[in-house]
Amino acid sequence: MLSTRPTTRPVQFASDNYSGICPEALDYLLKANQGDAPAYGDDEWTQKAADKFREIFEIDCEVFFVFNGTAANSLTLASLCQSYHSVICHELAHVETDECGAPEFASNGSKLLLAQGDHGKLDPADVQRLITKRTDIHYPKPKVISLTQATEVGTLYTPDELAALTDLARHHGLKVHMDGARFANALVALGKTPAELTWKAGIDVLCCCGTKNGMGIGEAILFFDRALAEDFAYRCKQAGQLCSKMRFISAPWLGLLETGAWLRNAEHANRMAAYLEQQLSTIPELEILFPRQVNGVFVQMPQPLIDELYRRGWKFYTFIGTDGARLMCAWNTTTEAIDELVKDIRDAI
Ligand SMILES: *Cc1c(COP(=O)(O)O)cnc(C)c1O
């Protein structure tokens, strides 16, 4: 007898990088596929995409495109540090928990120092403790604060909270890196401008969401302080992160920015997560674990329920930030998929 239970589903909640390429990114990808163009980023698409970032962020920043977020974060941190420096990040930060030591590898040994804080956000007092703990020659000198916006557990730093951390950094001569794998989700949720959430708040470098927002491949790196980008192109090339047919990363980026799709995609994902949260909050057996502010809902479920949902073909992670289930929404999440998931949860309970 054939099983009626699907083992694969068209929409999943495991990660926003399960989603496909959004129409606008795909449209520009196809447009860029007409005729030849100069390689290694010397093409018109790359020029236009970089200029569009400068316009949207209201600053003449240096812009680079790499294949993924791990490379963006690692190479950026490496460029801000010498090997004897250290980077202060949250204990749940992607650079610590999900990059297989790439930041340390790329920087020839810069050490990550782990700070604490509620809801995945750096607590300035704990950051200050780490900065001032030691000043002797035997300890790796703190040089960068790395923060994630939105955080790994789907929460947000307000502009004031960002300012508190960046003021602390300035005061002690540190630089500030923002992991913005979900920067657009934060942007639309906070209703601020890209400038207000980055360089105007004291951020030196932003690694900006391409893949999770709706691209097939590719993250952007924005150096608001151009001096910090010195020789960064060489670093990308040496690390195997200089795409020779660069236009196939930059053109989809231009598509996202020029059409506003990056904001619409983020808004949609956030709205879907709000709907999912609302549905789940009516089920007494479940506990929502963090304030839902962007496109993820973290929920504590009984283990038998998790097992049953997996058996029914649902995919999601249970090790990110907590031992609860992380349910992510993306540009293509539908209310139908959410209703199906919620129905399966109710049935299984
Ligand atoms: C997904 C993600 C990244 C990038 O991961 P890659 O798999 O290397 O593209 C970086 N930071 C955070 C917070 C992420 O969620």
The ligand as an SDF file (V2000), in Angstrom:
LIG
                    3D

 15 15  0  0  0  0  0  0  0  0999 V2000
   22.7340   31.6770    7.7160 C   0  0  0  0  0  0  0  0  0  0  0  0
   23.5590   32.5820    8.5450 C   0  0  0  0  0  0  0  0  0  0  0  0
   24.8200   32.9990    8.1110 C   0  0  0  0  0  0  0  0  0  0  0  0
   25.4480   32.5560    6.8100 C   0  0  0  0  0  0  0  0  0  0  0  0
   25.6040   31.2030    6.6880 O   0  0  0  0  0  0  0  0  0  0  0  0
   26.1750   30.4900    5.3710 P   0  0  0  0  0  0  0  0  0  0  0  0
   25.5750   29.1390    5.4660 O   0  0  0  0  0  0  0  0  0  0  0  0
   27.6290   30.4830    5.4820 O   0  0  0  0  0  0  0  0  0  0  0  0
   25.7080   31.2910    4.2000 O   0  0  0  0  0  0  0  0  0  0  0  0
   25.5180   33.8930    8.9060 C   0  0  0  0  0  0  0  0  0  0  0  0
   25.0080   34.3510   10.0560 N   0  0  0  0  0  0  0  0  0  0  0  0
   23.7880   33.9770   10.5090 C   0  0  0  0  0  0  0  0  0  0  0  0
   23.2530   34.5680   11.7670 C   0  0  0  0  0  0  0  0  0  0  0  0
   23.0290   33.0630    9.7660 C   0  0  0  0  0  0  0  0  0  0  0  0
   21.8340   32.7050   10.2200 O   0  0  0  0  0  0  0  0  0  0  0  0
  1  2  1  0
  2  3  1  0
  2 14  2  0
  3  4  1  0
  3 10  2  0
  4  5  1  0
  5  6  1  0
  6  7  2  0
  6  8  1  0
  6  9  1  0
 10 11  1  0
 11 12  2  0
 12 13  1  0
 12 14  1  0
 14 15  1  0
M  END
$$$$
